[in-house]
Amino acid sequence: MEYRAIAESEREAFRHLVDQAFYPEQGPREYDSTADLPTRLSERRGLFEDGRLRCICSHYFHTASIRGEWWTVGGVATVATPPEYRRRGYVSRILRETLREYRERDAVVSALWPFDHGFYRQYGWAMSNRAAAYRLDPSALAFAREATDGEHRRLDLDDWRTLRSVRDAVGADLGLTIRPGEGWWRERVFRRWDGSAYVYAWERDGTTGGYLVYTVADTGEGRELRVRDICARDHDAYLNLLALLSNHDAQTDIVTLERPAGSDLLDLVPDPEAVECRIEPGPSVRIVDVARALERLPYPENLNARVTLDVTDGFAEWNDGLFRLSVDDGTATCRQLPEGDGAAPDVETDVGTLSQVLVGYHGIETAKRVGSLAVDGDDTGATLAGLFPPRRVYLRDFF
């Protein structure tokens, strides 16, 4: 079995697997040349047996915020095997090789958008956040017009740096915010496989406070305005973006948008009963290298602690075992203890729950209640709570 990058001559075979796995209703497609293949911003990988492609995946090396700092996060996408080769362990093998590659390239945390959370949970990925999905009449947002200030400006492809400045500001407080490069802004925000979007910025006193990305679709029952992204530095910016959405009431019947779970939109609208809202599971996150991830994490500067963790990871053997985390004035060291060391663990957890704690999705008490975290004593629990306070987490970019 060989795991390697997809060669240029193999791009069409790779694409046929993507089409069959993710767009089967369109039937087999033919491409006259590689120039006709969709643009991809990822690195392609394949698993080959006897020279034949059996399984594929894509890698993104995102810059994303974790507890206020920017990390390299390995994004896994388009994991697929043709149906005649499924249930033979190919997906397991390619995911294991993916983690090894991420570890070698210093992407010590990984994320993906699962088709099934339970499927990827067996490999150590765990839900990173929840999202609130809203569906409402645009007139329900008319209240926001009272706060209208500054001005809205429609943007084009060359304005991508304007959007990035907002993302950078938001990322300091919102975990797993991705800081995209130019290609992402052009190909995945302004343009995408499902059509180009309208993009607006809201500006006041020469500063861009937020932006809005949306498309409009005819559903057969009316026009639906679908917000791809709404990103605001502060509440004033958010209200002004909602006001712009409300101004579409003459040409659209429904607005759909997604916000981090805990969003206050239902508190803002005058008639919350008129708004459909459901909480949905978000993407999944996984620690690739426990020792390096815990050592790299920023901790409170006035905190000193010694904790021994017993981590269970049945998929990445280098993460399975005892780890000693030492924090002095906010600076950490973490090392794996040799087998037979005899140290008694203060904490027991699987890698999925630890991943949720690391990014801040779960605080310690929540991880004990809904995850696998077990803590030896109240003092240890208090220490952990100081090391890993919960944070707002929301990975908004699909890949």
Number of C-alpha atoms within 10 A of each C-alpha: 12 14 17 15 15 20 12 9 9 13 13 19 12 22 18 16 24 19 18 18 16 12 12 12 9 9 9 11 10 11 11 8 8 14 8 10 13 9 11 12 15 16 14 19 22 24 23 17 13 8 9 11 19 22 25 28 25 21 21 19 19 22 20 24 25 26 25 18 16 19 23 20 26 28 23 22 20 21 22 23 24 15 10 8 11 13 10 10 11 20 19 15 14 24 19 15 18 23 23 17 15 22 18 11 12 17 24 23 26 25 25 26 21 21 10 9 16 13 11 20 17 14 18 24 26 27 24 27 25 19 21 19 17 17 18 18 21 24 18 21 24 18 16 20 17 10 14 17 15 16 13 19 13 12 18 13 14 11 15 20 13 16 22 18 16 20 21 18 15 20 23 16 17 22 25 31 25 25 20 21 13 14 12 16 20 18 16 21 23 21 15 14 9 8 11 16 20 17 23 20 26 23 18 13 8 7 13 21 26 29 28 25 19 21 15 17 11 11 8 7 7 12 15 22 24 18 18 19 17 20 20 23 18 12 11 17 24 20 23 27 26 23 22 21 24 21 15 16 18 9 13 20 17 19 24 18 17 21 19 20 19 12 13 11 17 16 9 14 16 13 11 14 9 13 15 13 18 12 15 14 15 23 24 23 30 30 30 29 22 25 19 19 18 22 17 16 20 17 21 15 11 10 14 17 16 17 17 20 23 24 22 20 19 14 16 19 9 14 21 17 16 24 23 20 18 18 22 15 12 16 17 19 16 20 16 18 16 11 9 7 8 9 15 11 16 17 20 19 20 19 30 27 27 27 27 26 24 26 27 23 23 26 19 27 17 13 18 16 11 10 19 16 21 19 20 12 10 9 10 16 18 14 16 20 15 17 20 21 18 20 19 17 26 22 24 20 15 12 16
